[in-house]
Structure formats: structure tokens, C-alpha cells
Amino acid sequence: MEHATVVLTDSGIEAGQEILAVEKPYSVALNDVNIGSAMVLETGLEEFGAGFLFGQGYIEHPGQVREVLVCDQGRILVHADVDDNVEPKEVIITSGCGGTGKISREMLEGKIAPLQEYNLPFREAGQFIRQVLHASELGQTTHCVHGCGLWTEGKLQVFFEDIGRHNAVDKVIGAILMNRASAKGAVYTTGRLTSDMVLKCARIGVPIVMSRTSASSLALAVARRSGLTMVCYARPGRFNIYNEQKRIIR
């Protein structure tokens, strides 16, 4: 949306016009049972619904999701083959801004299955990063959204953006759950890596997670625990590899 502003400079005062990213509240329901809600950008809502429920521990693998519907009333309805007795799970509030990051305790403490095996050529990774950074017209005009993409088989498979970096990652996870992308690849996010973001990628089987910025100590601990390759300050031509260098090949 557009919004009129007043611009103050050394030369004086003038009228300006800015474009704002629009975030709205959406509730997520699993088999008609309300699970939670979040403020999200109105793109990739189907994927967000599935990814959100994965992070809460209600959905475990792609084969469970049958249908996702987005309603005009601000609801995302996910129908999945899970236990009919949907009960609230104990969740942990993570370091997401405004408490947006939540994961179930059982996801945090449970055993992590072996990751998919995938090697990413160093030069190819540069192409991946450039494509993610230039994929969002909204990001270029508002400077208010985070982007997240998944790369495999030499191309960008999916890209999503959102106000919250957690939400953008959830949308990529949701695409995997809905069989629109493969976990056998690499994820790149423009946001910093926190423990829950790395954990969700590890639990879905993604072997390489990269960030434009840094990571927390607990994110590194999750990477070490799962054997995931974690790359920070990722730029075309330069990586800081924090864990499991072997998957980045020259």
C-alpha cells in the first residue's frame, strides 16, 4: 500500500510517498481445530499454514497433508492425516520478534532423523544467493520483508517472503510438506538464524542452511546435533561455514 510522508532534509521539507508491506492476522486450523495465529504477508499462505503446523509439532512429514484452503475471513484450513484427537502441545516461545517464533517442546527435544544428502558447488551457491536477493520486487521497494529460497538441481525451486524471517522459512517448509519442493537441497534466508529455524530445516531433512547474516549459539548447537551444514554471512564468492564444510564443494 502507498502512504504519504513528510521528508525532512538539510534543504527543507518536502512531500514523499512510500510503499508499505501489508501484514494481516491469519489463524491456522488443523482439521477444523484452531491451533494458533500469526501476522503474515498475504503471499504463500497455503505453504505457511502447513509449515506453521509442522513447527508446532502437529504435522511430521509430507505424506500427511491432504489439502490446504485459505478463507477470506483470515483463516488457513489445513486438512491432514493425523490423529483425530488434536490436543494443544506445549510450545516454547523462541527469539522471533514479537513472540512470532514458536516450536513444540517435543520437536526441540526429540531425535532428529538423518538428513537428505546433497552437495552444493561453491560457484553455484553464488547464483542461488543472487537469485534470492533479486527475487522480491516488494523487498526492493519496501525494504521491509525477509526472503527465503530453496535451491536444488541447479535452480531456485521455491522462493517466499514475509515480514518475519520465521514466516518466510515456514513457507519453504510448507512447500516441502505439500510436495512442491524437495528437502534434498539448500535453504538461504536473508534473516539471522535462530535455533528454531535451523531445527525446522533439520527436522524436514534439509542438509544445508545458509544466511545473509549471523546465527545464535543454539542454532549452531542444533546444526552440530543434526549434522547440518550451516553457513553464515553468505555472499557470492565468500562463505563463513560454521559446521560440516563437506557439503560445500569447490
C-alpha positions as CSV (number, residue, x, y, z in Angstrom):
1,M,0.0,0.0,0.0
2,E,1.1,3.6,-0.6
3,H,1.4,6.2,2.2
4,A,2.2,9.9,2.1
5,T,5.1,11.0,4.2
6,V,6.9,14.2,5.1
7,V,10.6,14.2,4.2
8,L,12.9,16.4,6.2
9,T,16.4,17.1,4.8
10,D,19.1,19.8,5.2
11,S,17.4,21.6,2.3
12,G,14.0,21.8,3.9
13,I,10.7,19.9,3.9
14,E,9.0,18.1,1.0
15,A,6.2,15.7,0.4
16,G,7.1,12.0,-0.1
17,Q,5.4,8.7,-1.0
18,E,6.3,5.4,0.4
19,I,5.2,1.8,-0.3
20,L,4.4,-0.3,2.8
21,A,4.3,-4.1,3.0
22,V,0.9,-5.2,4.3
23,E,0.7,-7.7,7.1
24,K,-2.5,-9.3,8.3
25,P,-3.5,-11.7,11.1
26,Y,-4.3,-15.2,10.0
27,S,-5.4,-18.1,12.2
28,V,-4.4,-21.7,11.3
29,A,-6.7,-24.6,11.9
30,L,-5.9,-28.3,11.6
31,N,-8.9,-30.5,10.7
32,D,-11.2,-27.6,11.8
33,V,-9.4,-27.2,15.2
34,N,-7.9,-23.8,15.7
35,I,-4.2,-24.2,16.6
36,G,-2.8,-20.6,16.5
37,S,-2.4,-17.4,14.6
38,A,0.3,-15.1,13.2
39,M,0.8,-11.8,11.5
40,V,1.8,-12.6,7.9
41,L,2.3,-11.2,4.5
42,E,-0.5,-12.3,2.2
43,T,1.6,-14.5,-0.1
44,G,2.3,-18.2,0.2
45,L,-0.5,-18.6,2.7
46,E,-1.1,-22.3,1.9
47,E,2.6,-23.1,2.4
48,F,2.6,-21.0,5.6
49,G,-0.3,-22.9,7.1
50,A,1.4,-26.3,6.5
51,G,4.8,-25.0,7.7
52,F,3.3,-23.4,10.8
53,L,1.7,-26.7,11.9
54,F,5.0,-28.5,11.2
55,G,6.8,-26.2,13.6
56,Q,4.1,-26.7,16.2
57,G,4.6,-30.5,16.0
58,Y,1.2,-31.4,14.6
59,I,2.4,-32.5,11.1
60,E,5.6,-34.6,10.7
61,H,6.1,-35.4,7.1
62,P,4.8,-34.5,3.5
63,G,2.6,-37.6,3.2
64,Q,0.2,-36.3,5.8
65,V,-1.0,-33.1,4.2
66,R,-4.1,-33.6,2.0
67,E,-5.5,-30.1,1.4
68,V,-4.9,-26.5,2.4
69,L,-7.6,-23.8,2.0
70,V,-7.3,-20.1,2.5
71,C,-10.5,-18.4,3.6
72,D,-11.5,-14.7,3.1
73,Q,-12.2,-14.5,6.9
74,G,-8.5,-14.7,7.7
75,R,-8.3,-18.5,8.3
76,I,-6.0,-21.1,6.8
77,L,-7.6,-24.6,7.0
78,V,-5.2,-27.5,6.8
79,H,-6.6,-31.0,6.3
80,A,-4.1,-33.7,7.2
81,D,-4.0,-37.4,8.0
82,V,-3.1,-37.1,11.7
83,D,-4.6,-38.2,15.0
84,D,-8.3,-37.1,15.2
85,N,-7.8,-36.0,18.8
86,V,-5.9,-32.8,18.2
87,E,-4.7,-31.5,21.5
88,P,-2.7,-28.4,22.3
89,K,1.0,-29.1,22.5
90,E,3.5,-27.4,24.9
91,V,5.3,-24.8,22.9
92,I,8.4,-22.7,23.5
93,I,8.5,-19.1,22.6
94,T,11.7,-18.5,20.6
95,S,13.6,-15.4,19.7
96,G,11.2,-14.4,17.0
97,C,10.3,-10.7,17.1
98,G,7.1,-10.1,19.0
99,G,6.9,-13.8,20.0
100,T,6.2,-15.0,16.5
101,G,8.7,-17.9,16.7
102,K,7.1,-20.9,18.4
103,I,8.1,-24.6,18.3
104,S,6.8,-27.6,20.2
105,R,8.9,-28.9,23.1
106,E,8.8,-32.4,21.6
107,M,10.3,-31.0,18.3
108,L,13.1,-29.4,20.3
109,E,13.9,-32.4,22.4
110,G,13.1,-35.3,20.1
111,K,15.5,-37.3,18.0
112,I,16.4,-35.9,14.6
113,A,16.3,-38.3,11.6
114,P,19.2,-38.4,9.1
115,L,19.3,-35.5,6.7
116,Q,19.0,-35.7,2.9
117,E,22.4,-35.9,1.3
118,Y,23.2,-33.0,-1.1
119,N,26.3,-31.2,-2.1
120,L,26.3,-27.6,-3.2
121,P,29.0,-26.3,-5.6
122,F,30.5,-23.1,-4.3
123,R,30.1,-21.1,-7.5
124,E,26.5,-22.4,-8.0
125,A,25.7,-21.2,-4.5
126,G,26.6,-17.7,-5.6
127,Q,23.9,-17.9,-8.3
128,F,21.5,-19.1,-5.6
129,I,22.2,-16.2,-3.4
130,R,21.9,-13.6,-6.2
131,Q,18.5,-15.0,-7.3
132,V,17.1,-14.9,-3.8
133,L,18.3,-11.4,-3.2
134,H,16.7,-10.2,-6.5
135,A,13.6,-12.3,-6.4
136,S,11.5,-9.8,-4.5
137,E,10.2,-6.6,-6.0
138,L,8.4,-5.9,-2.7
139,G,11.7,-6.2,-0.9
140,Q,13.4,-3.8,-3.2
141,T,10.6,-1.2,-2.8
142,T,9.7,-1.5,0.9
143,H,12.9,-2.8,2.5
144,C,10.6,-4.4,5.0
145,V,10.5,-8.1,4.2
146,H,12.7,-11.2,4.5
147,G,13.2,-13.7,1.7
148,C,13.9,-17.4,1.8
149,G,14.6,-19.7,-1.1
150,L,15.3,-23.4,-1.6
151,W,17.8,-24.5,-4.3
152,T,18.3,-27.9,-5.8
153,E,19.2,-29.5,-9.1
154,G,20.9,-26.3,-10.2
155,K,18.0,-23.9,-9.9
156,L,15.8,-22.0,-7.4
157,Q,12.9,-24.3,-6.7
158,V,10.8,-22.0,-4.5
159,F,11.0,-18.5,-3.0
160,F,8.9,-16.9,-0.4
161,E,8.9,-13.6,1.5
162,D,7.3,-12.3,4.7
163,I,7.6,-9.6,7.3
164,G,9.0,-12.1,9.7
165,R,12.0,-14.3,8.8
166,H,10.4,-17.2,10.7
167,N,7.3,-17.0,8.5
168,A,9.4,-17.0,5.3
169,V,11.2,-20.2,6.4
170,D,7.9,-21.7,7.4
171,K,6.6,-21.1,3.9
172,V,9.5,-23.0,2.4
173,I,8.9,-25.9,4.9
174,G,5.3,-25.8,3.9
175,A,6.2,-26.1,0.2
176,I,8.2,-29.3,1.0
177,L,5.3,-30.7,3.0
178,M,2.9,-30.0,0.1
179,N,5.3,-31.8,-2.3
180,R,6.0,-28.5,-4.2
181,A,9.8,-28.7,-3.4
182,S,12.3,-31.2,-2.3
183,A,14.2,-31.2,1.0
184,K,17.2,-32.5,-0.8
185,G,18.8,-29.1,-1.4
186,A,19.9,-25.9,0.3
187,V,17.9,-23.1,2.1
188,Y,19.1,-19.5,2.1
189,T,17.4,-16.8,4.2
190,T,18.1,-13.1,4.4
191,G,17.4,-13.2,8.2
192,R,19.6,-14.3,11.0
193,L,19.5,-18.0,12.0
194,T,18.0,-18.9,15.3
195,S,17.6,-22.4,16.9
196,D,14.0,-23.0,15.8
197,M,14.7,-22.0,12.2
198,V,17.7,-24.4,11.9
199,L,15.8,-27.1,13.8
200,K,12.7,-27.0,11.5
201,C,15.0,-27.3,8.4
202,A,16.9,-30.2,10.0
203,R,13.6,-32.0,11.0
204,I,12.3,-31.8,7.5
205,G,15.6,-33.1,6.2
206,V,17.3,-30.1,4.6
207,P,21.1,-30.6,4.8
208,I,22.4,-27.1,4.1
209,V,21.1,-23.9,5.7
210,M,22.6,-20.5,4.7
211,S,22.1,-17.0,5.9
212,R,23.0,-13.5,4.8
213,T,23.7,-12.6,8.4
214,S,24.7,-14.5,11.6
215,A,23.4,-17.2,13.8
216,S,22.8,-17.8,17.5
217,S,24.8,-20.2,19.7
218,L,21.8,-22.5,20.0
219,A,21.4,-22.5,16.2
220,L,24.9,-23.8,16.0
221,A,24.2,-26.4,18.7
222,V,21.3,-27.7,16.6
223,A,23.4,-27.8,13.5
224,R,26.1,-29.8,15.3
225,R,23.5,-32.1,16.8
226,S,21.8,-32.9,13.5
227,G,25.0,-32.8,11.3
228,L,23.5,-29.9,9.2
229,T,25.8,-27.7,7.2
230,M,25.4,-24.1,8.5
231,V,26.7,-21.1,6.5
232,C,26.6,-17.5,7.7
233,Y,27.5,-14.2,6.1
234,A,26.9,-16.0,2.8
235,R,27.9,-13.8,-0.2
236,P,28.7,-14.8,-3.8
237,G,32.4,-15.7,-3.5
238,R,32.6,-15.8,0.3
239,F,31.1,-18.2,2.9
240,N,31.7,-18.5,6.7
241,I,31.0,-22.2,7.3
242,Y,30.2,-22.9,10.9
243,N,29.5,-26.6,10.6
244,E,30.0,-29.5,8.2
245,Q,32.0,-27.9,5.4
246,K,32.0,-31.2,3.4
247,R,28.7,-30.4,1.6
248,I,30.1,-27.2,0.1
249,I,32.3,-28.3,-2.8
250,R,34.7,-26.3,-4.9
